Amino acid sequence: MIATANRVLRQLRHDPRTLAMIFVVPCALLTLLWWVYDGAPVFQSIAPALLALFPLLIMFLVTSIATLRERTSGTLERLLTLPVSKVGFLGGYAIAFGVLAAGQAVFASLLLVGPLGLDLAGPWGLLVLVAVLDALLGMSLGLFVSAFARSEFQAVQFMPAVVLPQFLLCGLLVPRDQMPEVLEWVSRALPLTYAVDAMTRVSTQPVPEIWGDVAVICAFVIGFLGLGAVTLKRRSA
């Protein structure tokens, strides 16, 4: 597991475009949003929710494409001929991308509460915690979805099918209690909903009650990793 994590991190260290996507793009998007609203109150209300969305979206793309390359290049098949379990393989990926996710969350959170002036009611540490969990959620979802793609283009195609419905129903555009009842129930089955709820509570409550949301997010992460292990095949074709 540790050997797999080290290998993935070494590969990513020599891939500046992927590193820029992980560390620079979320900060650039948050800065652009702040500039668009130019200090208007709406930025204070939607920025925490977008801090939940951007890590999930980017880690989903990076992880699904990286894992698919392992499958299509034959690397996965060769690794699984060694005494490496499926859980060990996915665990290595989870550790590697988890380290990157933590760094991404810290940078983006520091940017929000620092130069961009987000008025945070709750503890900054909880903001970072939820952001890291969101990135891990995107990572685990990307590992799972990569099993159903046969090319990088197909992996990207899963994004509008998997991520965008969560964005539309998470409560960012319309409060969930104002949605039709069916859509409100659907939103309760989507992990991004709980991430956005947790971020909103951290930004608006001095003592935010987020542990229920955190438990649900963790359950989704573990569930997607488990499904990823089930769908992991020894042959790439």
VMD Tcl script that draws the C-alpha trace (Angstrom):
set ca {
  {0.00 0.00 0.00}
  {2.77 2.44 0.98}
  {4.81 1.39 -2.06}
  {1.85 2.14 -4.33}
  {1.34 5.53 -2.70}
  {5.03 6.40 -3.14}
  {4.95 5.37 -6.79}
  {1.88 7.50 -7.51}
  {3.38 10.51 -5.73}
  {6.65 10.15 -7.64}
  {4.76 10.06 -10.93}
  {2.70 13.12 -10.05}
  {5.80 15.02 -8.94}
  {6.96 14.95 -12.56}
  {3.55 16.00 -13.91}
  {3.34 19.80 -13.42}
  {0.06 20.12 -15.30}
  {-1.72 17.75 -12.93}
  {-0.19 19.45 -9.90}
  {-1.31 22.82 -11.24}
  {-4.82 21.47 -11.70}
  {-4.88 20.22 -8.11}
  {-3.31 23.22 -6.36}
  {-3.69 26.23 -8.64}
  {-7.06 25.79 -10.35}
  {-9.26 25.79 -7.18}
  {-7.50 28.90 -5.86}
  {-7.76 30.61 -9.25}
  {-11.49 29.83 -9.51}
  {-12.18 31.12 -6.00}
  {-10.20 34.29 -6.75}
  {-12.13 34.78 -10.00}
  {-15.41 34.37 -8.13}
  {-14.31 36.94 -5.54}
  {-13.34 39.33 -8.33}
  {-16.66 38.86 -10.15}
  {-18.68 39.75 -7.07}
  {-16.16 42.40 -5.97}
  {-16.80 42.04 -2.24}
  {-20.59 41.70 -2.53}
  {-22.35 39.72 0.25}
  {-23.22 36.93 -2.19}
  {-19.57 35.86 -2.18}
  {-19.77 35.23 1.57}
  {-22.76 32.94 1.07}
  {-21.60 30.82 -1.87}
  {-17.82 30.64 -1.42}
  {-17.93 27.93 1.31}
  {-20.23 25.81 -0.83}
  {-17.91 26.14 -3.81}
  {-15.00 25.15 -1.58}
  {-16.95 21.91 -1.16}
  {-17.52 21.56 -4.91}
  {-14.14 22.42 -6.45}
  {-12.02 19.81 -4.58}
  {-14.57 17.09 -5.35}
  {-14.71 18.02 -9.03}
  {-10.96 18.29 -9.57}
  {-10.00 15.19 -7.60}
  {-12.70 13.25 -9.44}
  {-11.19 14.19 -12.79}
  {-7.57 13.65 -11.77}
  {-8.16 10.32 -10.03}
  {-10.45 8.81 -12.66}
  {-8.05 9.67 -15.50}
  {-4.93 8.57 -13.58}
  {-6.50 5.25 -12.61}
  {-7.74 4.69 -16.15}
  {-4.20 5.17 -17.45}
  {-3.07 2.43 -15.07}
  {-5.73 0.15 -16.52}
  {-5.23 0.87 -20.22}
  {-1.42 0.88 -20.08}
  {-1.32 -2.58 -18.50}
  {0.29 -1.27 -15.30}
  {-2.69 -2.37 -13.23}
  {-2.64 -5.87 -14.70}
  {1.08 -6.24 -13.97}
  {0.67 -4.93 -10.42}
  {-2.12 -7.36 -9.65}
  {0.08 -10.28 -10.68}
  {2.29 -9.34 -7.75}
  {1.35 -10.01 -4.11}
  {-0.65 -6.77 -4.04}
  {-4.30 -6.96 -3.04}
  {-7.01 -4.85 -4.59}
  {-7.49 -3.14 -1.25}
  {-3.76 -2.45 -1.08}
  {-3.75 -0.96 -4.58}
  {-6.73 1.30 -3.91}
  {-5.43 2.11 -0.45}
  {-2.16 3.30 -1.98}
  {-4.04 5.55 -4.35}
  {-6.19 6.82 -1.50}
  {-3.10 7.71 0.56}
  {-1.34 9.43 -2.35}
  {-4.30 11.48 -3.46}
  {-5.31 12.06 0.14}
  {-1.98 13.83 0.74}
  {-2.60 16.00 -2.32}
  {-6.20 16.60 -1.24}
  {-5.05 17.81 2.16}
  {-2.61 20.26 0.59}
  {-5.24 21.49 -1.83}
  {-7.75 22.06 0.97}
  {-5.25 23.95 3.14}
  {-4.20 26.27 0.31}
  {-7.76 27.01 -0.80}
  {-9.00 27.53 2.77}
  {-6.11 29.86 3.61}
  {-6.86 31.85 0.48}
  {-10.53 32.18 1.41}
  {-10.09 33.29 5.00}
  {-6.96 35.34 4.22}
  {-6.64 37.46 1.05}
  {-10.24 36.90 -0.07}
  {-11.61 37.92 3.33}
  {-14.22 35.23 3.96}
  {-16.04 36.03 7.19}
  {-15.97 32.66 8.93}
  {-18.11 32.15 12.03}
  {-16.84 28.68 12.91}
  {-13.32 27.29 13.40}
  {-10.99 27.39 10.40}
  {-9.85 23.85 11.14}
  {-13.33 22.49 10.50}
  {-13.42 24.28 7.16}
  {-10.18 22.51 6.20}
  {-11.49 19.18 7.49}
  {-14.61 19.32 5.35}
  {-12.63 20.47 2.31}
  {-10.25 17.50 2.71}
  {-13.19 15.10 3.03}
  {-14.73 16.60 -0.12}
  {-11.50 16.00 -2.02}
  {-11.34 12.42 -0.69}
  {-14.93 11.97 -1.79}
  {-14.01 13.08 -5.31}
  {-10.99 10.76 -5.24}
  {-13.02 7.71 -4.17}
  {-15.75 8.48 -6.69}
  {-13.15 8.83 -9.43}
  {-11.60 5.47 -8.53}
  {-15.00 3.81 -8.71}
  {-16.15 5.46 -11.95}
  {-12.87 4.70 -13.75}
  {-13.91 1.03 -13.83}
  {-16.64 1.86 -16.34}
  {-14.56 3.95 -18.76}
  {-12.43 2.64 -21.62}
  {-10.68 5.89 -22.52}
  {-9.79 9.21 -20.92}
  {-12.52 10.87 -22.96}
  {-15.08 8.50 -21.49}
  {-13.78 9.23 -17.99}
  {-14.36 12.95 -18.58}
  {-17.84 12.18 -19.92}
  {-18.83 10.79 -16.54}
  {-18.39 14.21 -14.94}
  {-21.69 15.75 -16.17}
  {-23.51 12.53 -15.36}
  {-22.07 12.08 -11.85}
  {-21.07 15.53 -10.56}
  {-23.40 18.05 -12.19}
  {-26.66 16.55 -10.82}
  {-25.16 16.83 -7.35}
  {-24.24 20.46 -8.04}
  {-27.80 21.25 -9.14}
  {-29.44 19.53 -6.16}
  {-27.01 20.26 -3.31}
  {-28.84 23.45 -2.27}
  {-26.36 25.93 -3.73}
  {-28.65 27.22 -6.48}
  {-32.00 26.73 -4.72}
  {-32.55 25.93 -1.02}
  {-33.43 22.27 -0.78}
  {-36.57 22.93 1.23}
  {-37.87 24.99 -1.70}
  {-37.38 22.19 -4.23}
  {-40.14 19.81 -5.31}
  {-40.44 17.07 -2.71}
  {-39.09 14.37 -5.02}
  {-35.95 16.37 -5.78}
  {-35.46 17.13 -2.10}
  {-35.49 13.41 -1.35}
  {-33.07 12.73 -4.21}
  {-30.72 15.40 -2.84}
  {-30.57 13.55 0.48}
  {-29.05 10.57 -1.32}
  {-26.22 12.62 -2.86}
  {-22.93 13.10 -0.98}
  {-22.27 16.68 -2.13}
  {-25.44 17.76 -0.30}
  {-23.88 16.88 3.05}
  {-20.60 18.55 2.14}
  {-22.35 21.80 1.26}
  {-24.47 21.62 4.42}
  {-21.33 21.15 6.54}
  {-19.53 24.05 4.83}
  {-22.54 26.31 5.30}
  {-22.74 25.50 9.00}
  {-19.02 26.15 9.51}
  {-19.32 29.53 7.81}
  {-22.45 30.66 9.68}
  {-22.39 28.99 13.12}
  {-19.81 29.70 15.87}
  {-20.21 26.12 17.11}
  {-21.23 24.23 13.96}
  {-22.95 20.87 14.27}
  {-21.32 19.10 11.35}
  {-20.45 15.66 12.70}
  {-23.54 14.01 11.27}
  {-22.64 15.39 7.84}
  {-19.01 14.35 8.31}
  {-20.08 10.80 9.17}
  {-22.20 10.58 6.02}
  {-19.36 11.88 3.83}
  {-16.95 9.37 5.37}
  {-19.46 6.58 4.75}
  {-19.69 7.58 1.08}
  {-15.88 7.65 0.78}
  {-15.55 4.17 2.29}
  {-18.46 2.89 0.20}
  {-17.03 4.16 -3.10}
  {-13.60 2.71 -2.24}
  {-15.25 -0.62 -1.48}
  {-17.14 -0.55 -4.78}
  {-13.89 0.39 -6.52}
  {-12.22 -2.71 -5.06}
  {-15.11 -4.89 -6.24}
  {-14.96 -3.52 -9.80}
  {-11.15 -3.68 -10.00}
  {-10.29 -6.37 -12.53}
  {-7.05 -8.09 -13.24}
  {-7.36 -7.45 -16.95}
  {-7.55 -3.94 -18.40}
  {-9.39 -4.91 -21.59}
}
mol new
graphics top color blue
foreach p $ca { graphics top sphere $p radius 0.5 }
foreach p [lrange $ca 0 end-1] q [lrange $ca 1 end] { graphics top cylinder $p $q radius 0.2 }
display resetview
